[in-house]
Amino acid sequence: MDIRNIAIIAHVDHGKTTLVDAMLRQSGAFRPNQQVAERALDSNELERERGITILAKCTSVVWRGVRINIVDTPGHADFGGEVERILGMVDGALVLVDAAEGPMPQTKFVLGKALSQGLRPIVVINKTDRPDARVQEVHNEIFDLFAVLDASEAQLDFPTVFASGRDGWATTEIAAPRTDLAPLFELILAHVPPPVADPDAPFAMLATTLEYDPYLGRVLTGRIHSGVARLNMPVKSLRRDGQVIEQARLTKLQAFRGLERRPIEEAAAGDIVAVAGLTLTTVADTICAPEVTTALAADPIDPPTLAITFSVNDSPLAGREGTKVTSRMIGERLFREAEGNVAIRVSENSEKDAFEVSGRGELQLGVLIETMRREGFELSISRPRVLFTTDQATGRRLEPIEEVVIDVDEEFAGVVVDKLSRRKAEMQEMRPSGGGKLRLSFHGPTRGLIGYQGEFLADTRGTGVMSRLFHDYAPYKGPIEGRRNGVLVSNANGFAVAYALWNLEERGPMFVEPGTQVYQGMIIGAHSRGNDLDVNPLKGKQLTNIRTTAKDEAVRLTPPQIMSLEQAMAYIADDELVEVTPLSIRLRKRLLDPNDRKRATRAAAAE
């Protein structure tokens, strides 16, 4: 059967997964009466909750006798490692751009990767039925972006489709009748070349993604570069340098048919398949016939920019809510994650029972922590810190700089510019983006952006949209002010009492509710001043035999600030940790005993 391999790439929330839903429906991949969840490819529980794609997924449709393998990729910059690998196994790409928002930082990132691979993308201007759509301006902005990214003459001559993935239609002319996605399918067949592969050469494929199946074990997905894959055939795997990793058999061979992976007996060159039977092979390794000696080329992945220390939970409440609490279990899980996710690096820390995990951003590391807590792990998490590098020529320290694009109502632009300039960000552009909104563009150090998302949403009353993307390394920008306020730290073990919390409210907002179990060294609230304060949240009301109206006032508590995982990670200081269990997220001091904390403070001041 004739084959086309395409990836769908775009900025987060521009409608990739919704468009794939419509393509599956209209190509007959679903029965007319089949019940299918919305955003069917976002099968992961976290993906459904957050409304984003985290893992790249393969599917396929048949149109006019041609099988189109489609890879849905993440749109968030933190998961860019997935996108980079995927583009190596496709021959074309649909670049989706929102008709109102236009090209965004992640559009620039994924488009740059696609153009450097030599792909000739098809541009899909999606959501053209939006009332604030700017179709012609967005089309011009896309052309300008292609030119900025040094697209070749052939790449600049890109075809454009106007579509609404939600309503399931696409047209090559904005004024043409809007019926179905047939114009998009026809354009894919005409514009995307069939895979270039030698069916007569020995079998070889590059492993692009890795996942774990409870029945099959490790499942590796990739495109067959040459030859034919057959069930139970003997194979070996090679590292990039050509070193043999292992020899095995393909115990399972599966192809993507609609939303399912179906077992097949053999697959030809150019097809995208999943194989099982290899125990040591991982992403970017070559799976091939025994006679092959040269590994397939694999593109290097951009380096991580943030690191977090994962350590064993050693609080007084350790082991009460989770089932996986030992350093051995945590280490095994983290190293397994690093095998399949090439954008994450894991190393053992010099601290006892601790591991350093490096990644692309707070969201990527937050998703990993959230996934582990749902699997039953208990962890202590440090504040994210930036990974510096050194300029080989000058010996200067360099830090990662991010490109920040913000869409915000005009009334909030002042406070956003003020806050980002304090965080050492430099404005690159400010222009109107329609509807009373401004688009602000900055280059700012990653250090200064840690924890800014929550503050940004508060400053813009939840109406602002911020996108971040790694830009480059630049000389160290100098110190950046951190959290200004201290914290309220419990000095006792027990259950928080409403009366005590009520009396503490004048000191600052609370993070815990009455009845919450607390321990010495646990952070229970923010202090209104710059220093930390040890307090007793267990102190009850002294009972007397005197009864007056004033003494018996009802205790009316302000609702506490309950932090999400990402908010907690961004809030803590360097001497604090986030305790993560399947049921709770607690903030605590690294040293629980107040005397130990005072000694550590004196020692730090003496240095």
N, C-alpha and C positions, 0 to 999 in steps of 0.2 A: 504493500500500500504506500502511496505517496505520503510524505511526512513534511510538516512545517513545525519548527520549534520557536516559540516566542515567549518573552517575559513581559509582564505588565509592571511598569515602574512609574512611581509618582511620589509626590510629597504626601505626608500623612493626611488622611481624611479627604483626599480628592476623589475617592470613589472606585478604587481598583477592584476590591472584593465584590462590590455591588454589581459592577460591570461583568465580572466573571460569572456571577449568578445568572445574569440575563443571557450570556453566551451559552451557558450549560442548558438553560431552559429552552432556548430557541433552536439549539442544534439537535434536540431530541435526547439529550443525556438523561433527562428525567421523564418518567411516564406522565401523561397529562394529569392523572389523579394522585401523583406521588406527593406526599407531605415532605417538604424540605424546609429546613430552618433558613431564616434570612441570613445573609452572609455565610453561606454554607461552608466555605473554605476556612473560616475562622472557627476551627473546631476546638481549640484550646480554651479552657474555662476562663483564663485571664484575658484572652483576646476578646471573648464575648463581653466580659465585664467592662473592659476599658475601651472597647470599640476600635481597637487597632490590630494590625497584623504584626505578630512577633516572629513567627517562623515562616520561611518560604515553603510553599506547598505546590505540588504538581497536580495537574488534572489534564484531561484531554477531551476534545470534541471531534466529531466527524462532520465535515461539510463538503458536499458534492464529491464524496469518495476520497477526500483527503483528510488524514488525521492531523489535527492541530494540537500539539502538546503545549499547554499553557502553564507558565510558572507565575504564581501570585507572590510578589515580594513585599517585604515590610516597607513602610513609608517613613519610619522614624530614623533619624540619623544614628541613633544608638545601635541600631541593628544593621548598619551599613555593611558589616562583614558578610551577612547573608546575601545582600544584593550583589556584592563584588563577585562572589563565587558563582552565583546563578548565571550571570551574564556570560560566563565562559562556556555554558552548555546550550546556548540558544543562538539562532541565526538572525533574529529580528527582535524588535521591542516596540511595544505600544507605550508611548510616553503620555500619561494622562495629566492634563492641567485643568484646574478649576476655572470655569469661564468668568468668575468674579474675582477670585484671589490672584489668578495669573501665576507665573513661575515663582516658586518659593525656594528657600535654600536647599531643601532635599531634592527638588526637581533639578537644580543645578548640579548637585552631587551625583545623582544617578545618571543624568544625561551625559555628564563628563566621562563617567566610567563607560557608558555604552559607546560613545563616540571614539574613545581610545581603543576599544575592542574592534573598531572598524564596522560596527553595526550601522545600518541605515534605518533610523527609527520612523515609525508612523506616529504622528501627533494626533491625539484625541483630545479635543476641547470638550470637556465633560460638564454636565450641569448647565447646559446652554439655556435651559428653561427657567433658570433663576431670575427673579425680577431685577436683580442688580448685576446681571451678566454684562460683561464688556468684551464681546466676542472679537471684534476687529482689533481693539487695542491689545488684548491678550495674544492674538495671533502675531501681531507685530513684535510684542515683547519676547515671544518664543523665538522668532527669527533672530532678534538681536542676541538672545542668549546663545543660540547655535553659533553665531559669528564670534562672540566673546570666547567661546570654548574651542575656537580654531577648527570648526567643522570643515570637512573637505567640500569641494563643489558638489559632489554626488550627495553628500549628507545634507547640504543646505537645500537641496531640491526635495524637501520632504513632503509627502502627501499629508493632507489634513482631513480629519473627520470631525463633524460636529455631532455631539451625542448627549443622551440622557440615560445613564446606566440604570437609574431607578425605574424609568418608564420603558426601557428596553428598545430604544430606537437610535439609529445613526444615519447621517446623510453626508454626502460629499459637498453639497451646497446648502448654505444656511436656510435658503427659502424653499428647498425641495420638500416633497411630502414626507411626513414622519411616520413610518409604519413599523419597521423592524430593524434588526441588526445586519441584514443581508449585505448592505454596502460595506460594512466593516469586514465581514468574512471574505467578501470578494477581493477587497483591497489586500488583506493578509495573503491570500493565495497568489495575487498578482505581484506583490511588492517584496514579500519575504522569500529568499531563495531556499530551495530544498537543502538539507544538510549535505555538506561535502564530506563524504566518507567512502573508504575503500572496502567493499564487502568481501573481497578476496584475500585481503591481508589478514595476519593473525589477529585474534580478538584483543582489544585494548579499550579500557574506559577509565575516565578520571572520576574518582569519588568526590562528589560535590556537597552532599549533605549526609548526616549520620543521625539515626534515631534508634531508640530501643523499643523492641516489640516484645511483650511478655511471652509470646509463643515462639517467635523466630530468633530472638536475641538481637544482635546488632544488624541493622538494615542500612545498607549504603545505597544512595541514589546518585545516578550520573548519566551522562550521554555516552552511548557506545561510539567510540572514535573510529574504530575499524573492526572488520570481521563480523562474526556472528556469535552471540552468547547462547549456549545450550544448557539446559538443566543438567546438573551433576557433572559438568565438564571440569577437568582439572585446571586450576588457575594458580597464579602466584601474584604477590603484590610487591610493588617497588616504591621506595621513597623517591623524593625529587632528585637525589644524587645517584639514583640507579641501584641502591643497595636493596637486596631482597629482604622483605619483612617476614613473610610466611608463605607457605604453600597450602592450598586447600581445594575444596570443591564447591561449586555453586549449588548449595542444597536447596535454595529457593530462588526463583526468577519471577519477578512480577512486573506488570505493565500498568500504567495509569489509564483507567477507563472510566470517564465521568468522575464521580467522587470516590471511586473504589480503586484499590490495588488488586488486580486479578492475577492469579497464577498463569504463567504461559510456559510452553515447552522451549521456545527459542525466540530470540529477538535479533533483528538485523541492524547493521551499522546505521547510525543517525538517530535511532530511537532512544527515548529516555526511559530507563528501567531502574528497578530496585532489586538488589541482590542480597542474599544472606549466606552465611557459612564461613565468613572470615572473622577471626576473633581479635586480631591485633591491628588490622588495617583501619585507617581513619581518613578524615577529610584531606584532600590534596594529594593522596597517594594514588598510584596507578594500579588497577586490577587488570591482569593481562594473561594471555596464553603462556605456557612455560618457555616457549622459544623466544619471546620478546625480551630484549635486554635494555632498552632505552625507555626511561620514564617520560610520560607526557608533561608538557610545560604547565606549571600552575602559577598564577599571578600572586605576588606577595600581597599581604593584607596590611592596611594602614595600622600603625602602632596604637596601643591603648593610651588613653590620656589621664585616667583616674584609677586610683587604687583604694581598696577597703580591706581592713583586717577582719577576717572571720575567726572567732575563737570560741572555745567551749564556754557554755553558760555556767558561771561559778557563783551565781547569786544564791541567797538563802532559799529561794523558791525553785531552784534548778531541779529538773526531772519530774516535776509534778504534772506538767501539761503535755510534754512531748515524749516520744518513744525512742528517738534517735538523738542521743546526747553526747556520745563519745567522740574524741578527736579522730579516731580511726574512721568512724562512719562519715563524719563531716568531710574528712580528707578524700575518701573514696568518691563521695558524691561530687565534690568540686573538680577532681581530676577527670571524672567521667564527663562532666559538663564541658571542660576545656577541650576534650577530644572532639566533640561534635560542634562546638562553637569556637571557630578559629579567632574570633575577635576578643576572646577572654583568655587570660593567662593566669595560671595558678602556681604559686611557689610556697614552700614552707617558710614560716616566719621565724626569726630568732627568738621570739617570745615562746613560752611554753604552750603547747596545744593550740597553735594559731597558724593561720594560712593567709597569705596576701593574694587577693584576687584583683587583677587589673582588667579594666574594660573601657568601653567607649564613652560611657556617660552614666549619670545617676539613674536614669530610667532602666537601662539595661541591667545594671547591678541590682536595682530595686526589684525587677521582675524575677531575677534569679533567687533573691532572698525570699520573696513572696511564694515562689514555687516550692522552695525547700521547706518553708514553715507549713505549707499545706501537705507536704509529704511526711510531717511528723517531727521535723528537726527543731532543736532548740539551739540558739546561737547568740553570741555577743558580737555586735557590729560596731566598728569604730567610725569616726567621722571620715567621709571621703577626702582624700588628699590628691593633689595634682602630681603627675609624674613629670619631672623636669628632665631636660636633656642638655648636652654641652655642645657648643659650636666647636667643631674640630679645628677650624682655622684660628679663631681668636681665643678659645678657651672660656668664653662667656657662658653664663647659665641662661638657658632658653626655657620659656614656658609655653604651653599650648594656648593659642588664641582662637576664639570662636567667632564666627559670623553670626550676628543676632539680627533677625528681622522681626519687627513688631508692627502689628496693625492695631491702632488704638483710636478711640474717639478724641477729637481735637482737645477737649477740655482736660484730658488726662496726660497729654503729651509732656507738659512741663514737669510733672512729678516723675515720669519715667526717665526723662533725660537727666534730671537731677540725681536720681538714685543710681543710674548706670554710670554717670560721670564719677560719682563717689567710689564706684567699684572699678575705676580705672578703664572704663570702656570709652572708645573714641567714636563719635558719630561720623558716618560716611555719607549719609544721605537722609533727607527728609522731603517727602513729597505727598501731595494729596492722593488718596486711593479711591475716592468717590464715596458718596453717602455720608459726608461729614467726618470721614476717617482720614488719618494720616498713616503713611508707611515710613517707619524709622529704621535705618540700617546702622549697625554698630560693629566694630571689631573690639572685643573685650576678652581679658584673660579668663580662662576656665575657673581659676580660683575665685574670682569675684562673682561668678554666676552660680556657684553652689548655693542652693537655698534661696535663690532669688524668685523662683517661680511662684511660690506662695505669696510672697510680698507683692509681686507684680499683680497677681489676681486681686489682692486686697486693694491695692492702689487704684486699679482700673474698674473696681466694683464687678469683677468677673467678666467684663466685656472685651478685654484685650486678648490678642492671640500672639504668642511668642514662639518663634522657631529658631533653633540653634543648630549650628553645623561647624565641625572642626575646620579651621581656616589655614593655620600655619603655626610654626614656632617663631617666637620673637623674644628679644632680650627681656629679662625680668623687669616687671613694671613697678616694683617697690611694694611696701606693705599696704595691705587693704584692711580697713577696719572690719572687725568681726561682730559678733553679738555684743550689744552694749550692756545688757542687763545680766545680773547674776541669777541664781536659781534658789528655790527653797528646797532643802534637803532634809528628809526624814531622819530623826535621831533615835528612832525606836522601831521595834518589830511589832506588828499586830494589824488591826483593821482600822482604817480611817474613820473618825467620828465626825458627824455633821457639825456639832457644836465647835469642835476644834478648827475645822475647815472654815467655818463662818468667821471665827476670830482672826484667821490667817488671811482672809480675803483682802484686808486693807494693805497687806504686804505685796500683793500681786495676784494675777489670775492663777487658778488652780488647774492641774492636769488630771486629777483623780476625783472620783465620786465618793460619797459616804459609803462605807462598807467594803471599799477596795482594800485588798491585802497589801500592806507596805512593809518595807524593811529598812534597817539603818543604811544610809547611803543612797537610797532611792530618791530620785527627783520627783517632787509632788506638785511643783508650781514654778512660775517665774517670779523673780524678785523685782520690785519696782526700782531698786537701786543697782549699782554696778557690782556689788559684792555678793558672794554666796552666803546663805543664812541657814544654820541648822535649826529646825523647828520640830515641835511635837504634834503630829496630827492625831494622836490617840487621846488627848486630854479631854475628858468629859466635864460636864457641868457639875460644880460642887453643889450637893443637895443640902438644903437647910430646912428648918421648920417654919421659916418665914415665907409667906405667900404674898406677892404684890403683883400688880399688873405689869409693871416695868420689868420685873425679874423673869416673868414667864412669857416674854415675847416669843413669838414663833420664829424659828430659825429659817430664814429665807436665803437659800444659796443661789449664787449666779451659776448657770450651767458651766461645767468645766470645758476647757479646750482639749478635745480628744484628737490626738495627732495620728495622721496616717503614717505608714512606714517611711515614705519619701520625706515627709515633713520632719519626722523625728531624726532621720539621718542628717538632714540639713541643719537642724536646730542645735544639735549637741556641739560642745566645745571639744578641744583635743583631750581633755582629762575626763571625758565622759563616754559612755557606751549606750547603745540601744540593745535592750534584752528582747529578743524575738522568740516567741513560742507559738505553737499552733493556735492558742486562744488569746494571747496578750502581746501588746507592745509596750514595754516599760522603758523609762529613761533612768539612768543610774550614773553614779560617779564610778570611775575606774577603780579607785581605792575606796572601799566602803567605810573603813574606820576613820572618823574625823581626825584622830591624832596622826594617822599615817598621811592623810592629806596635808596637814599642817607641816609635817616633816618634809614632804615632797616639795611643797611651795617654798620652804626656806632653802632647801637644797638647790632649787631652780634659780632662786634669787641670788644665791652665792656664786653661781657659775659665771 
